[in-house]
Amino acid sequence: MLEALWSRLTPNAVQEYLVQIEVQGDWVCFKDAKYPPESVSGRENRFNVHGQACYYAASGIQCARAEVPNWNDRDLYSITPHTINAFDLPRFARDNKCENDFLRSKAEGGYAICQSFAQHLGNTAGVTGILYNSYEMHQQASEGLCLALFPESGQLVGATYFINDESHPDAPT
C-alpha cells in the first residue's frame, strides 16, 4: 500500500494538497512548564521518529486535551498568528481511500505509516507541516485537527512562537 501512495506523491501532486492555515490564536498546545515553550522533547510521536524535532498543535482546546493525556499538568499555549503552509492529509487520505490507515494506534502500526509518510513528504517536496485528523478525537467519535510542524533544517522556533494562555478560562489551574 505504501508504495502505491508514495508513487502518487510526486512533487507536483504534493502541491495540489498544500493548504494555507491562517493561525489567529486558535491553534493551541500544552507544554511542560519545566522547559522553554520553544523546546521539543525529541520523543517518538505520530509523525516524528525518536530524536527528530517536531512541534504538535491542536485545532482548539478540546482537541488538545484529547491528544495530551496529562494536559492538566501543563501550561496552555497558543501559536503566534501567522500563516502555516501544510500538507492536507485528511483530503489526501479521502481522495486515496486510505483514511483509516492514518487513524490507527501506535500498536496497530499507525505511527510507522505516519512517520514514513512525513519522511517521504519532507524528502520529496520539502514539506515541513502536516495537517491531520486527531486520532484521539476520532476514537471519541468526534472530529478535530492537529498539526505536525517540522522546523526547517531542524532549527527550533523562536521564543515568541508560542504565547502562554494562562489567563484563558479553559487553561489548567
Secondary structure, DSSP 4 states (H G I P E B T S, - for coil): -HHHHHHH--HHHHHHTEEEEEESS--EEEE-TTS-TT-------SS--TT---EEEESSHHHHHHH-TTGGGSEEEEEPSEEEEEEEHHHHHHHTT-GGGGS--TTTTHHHHHHHHHHHHHHHH---EEEEE-HHHHHTT---EEEEEPPGGGPPPPTTSEEE-TTSTTS--
